[in-house]
Amino acid sequence: MWLFVFFDLPTTSKAERKAYARFRKDIQGIGFRMLQFSVYIRHCASSETADVFERKVQRCIPKAGMVSILRITDRQYAAIINFWGRSREPLPDTPQQLELF
């Protein structure tokens, strides 16, 4: 299972830029990695684990802007085709996770 976090946050004022930076830092702190500038992803071993991380992201959301969370299966994620420039790159392997609670 993969969680995608898409966001479009305002950065007009100093306070908004600070909230934007804090949101990025917070979601990186809970294990999301940047796929594109406003798209972060995280692998989850189960639907229950995805539920936990969805709630963690929800607690990080700033007052202004738009944040969307998308959940897809490993099989759906495997259908993604990535290009860097004109060269096609394969997907990285699904991470092996050991979760301790």
FENBEL-V178579 format. One record per pair of residues at least 12 apart in sequence whose C-alpha atoms are under 10 Angstrom apart, sorted by the first residue. I is the first residue (numbers start at 1). J is the second residue. D is the distance in Angstrom with one decimal. If there is no record, write none. Layout:
BEGIN
I	J	D
I	J	D
END
This chain:
BEGIN
1	42	8.6
1	43	6.0
1	44	5.2
1	45	6.2
1	46	6.2
1	47	6.9
1	49	9.0
1	50	7.3
1	71	6.9
1	72	5.8
1	73	4.4
1	74	5.3
1	75	8.6
1	76	9.1
1	77	8.5
1	94	9.8
2	41	6.8
2	42	5.7
2	43	4.6
2	44	5.8
2	45	8.5
2	46	9.2
2	47	9.3
2	50	7.7
2	70	8.1
2	71	5.7
2	72	5.3
2	73	6.0
2	74	6.6
2	75	9.9
2	76	9.1
2	77	7.4
2	94	9.7
3	32	8.6
3	40	8.2
3	41	5.5
3	42	5.3
3	43	6.4
3	44	7.3
3	50	6.9
3	51	9.6
3	53	8.3
3	54	7.9
3	69	6.8
3	70	5.7
3	71	4.7
3	72	6.6
3	73	8.9
4	32	8.6
4	33	9.7
4	34	9.8
4	35	9.1
4	39	6.8
4	40	5.7
4	41	4.5
4	42	6.7
4	43	9.0
4	54	9.7
4	68	8.0
4	69	5.6
4	70	5.0
4	71	6.4
4	72	8.1
5	27	8.9
5	32	8.5
5	33	9.9
5	34	9.5
5	35	9.8
5	38	7.9
5	39	5.6
5	40	5.1
5	41	6.3
5	42	8.7
5	54	9.1
5	57	8.3
5	67	6.9
5	68	5.7
5	69	4.6
5	70	6.5
5	71	9.0
6	35	10.0
6	36	9.3
6	37	9.3
6	38	5.7
6	39	4.6
6	40	6.6
6	41	8.9
6	66	8.2
6	67	5.7
6	68	5.1
6	69	6.4
6	70	8.1
7	20	9.5
7	23	9.7
7	24	9.6
7	37	9.2
7	38	5.4
7	39	6.7
7	40	8.8
7	61	9.5
7	65	7.5
7	66	5.5
7	67	4.3
7	68	6.2
7	69	8.7
8	20	9.1
8	37	10.0
8	38	6.8
8	39	9.4
8	64	9.3
8	65	5.8
8	66	5.2
8	67	6.5
8	68	9.0
9	21	9.9
9	23	9.4
9	38	8.9
9	61	9.7
9	62	8.3
9	63	9.5
9	64	6.7
9	65	4.2
9	66	6.1
9	67	7.8
10	62	10.0
10	64	6.9
10	65	5.9
10	66	8.9
11	64	9.9
11	65	9.4
16	62	8.8
16	63	9.3
16	64	8.0
16	65	9.4
19	60	9.6
19	61	8.9
19	62	6.2
19	63	8.5
19	64	8.8
20	61	9.2
20	62	7.6
20	64	9.5
20	65	9.2
22	60	8.4
22	61	9.4
22	62	8.7
23	57	8.8
23	59	9.8
23	60	6.0
23	61	6.5
23	62	6.9
24	37	9.9
24	38	8.8
24	40	8.9
24	60	9.0
24	61	9.7
25	60	9.6
26	56	9.2
26	57	8.2
26	59	9.6
26	60	6.6
26	61	9.3
27	40	8.2
27	41	9.5
27	42	9.6
27	53	9.4
27	56	8.3
27	57	6.5
27	58	9.9
27	60	7.4
27	61	9.4
28	40	8.3
28	41	9.4
28	42	9.4
30	42	9.0
30	53	7.8
30	56	7.8
30	57	8.4
31	43	8.7
31	44	9.9
31	53	9.1
32	53	9.5
32	57	9.8
38	67	9.5
39	67	9.9
39	68	9.6
39	69	9.8
40	69	9.6
41	69	9.6
41	70	9.4
41	71	9.7
42	71	9.8
42	95	9.6
43	71	9.8
43	72	9.8
43	73	9.5
43	74	8.7
43	94	7.6
43	95	7.2
43	96	9.3
43	97	8.6
44	71	9.7
44	73	9.6
44	74	9.6
44	94	9.9
44	95	9.2
44	96	10.0
44	97	8.2
44	99	9.6
45	74	9.8
45	95	9.4
45	96	8.8
45	97	7.1
45	98	8.9
45	99	8.4
46	73	9.6
47	71	9.0
47	72	10.0
47	73	9.4
49	99	9.3
50	71	7.8
51	71	9.6
54	69	7.4
54	70	9.3
54	71	9.2
57	69	8.6
74	94	8.0
77	91	8.9
77	94	9.7
78	90	9.5
78	91	7.3
78	92	9.6
78	93	9.5
78	94	9.3
79	91	9.2
END
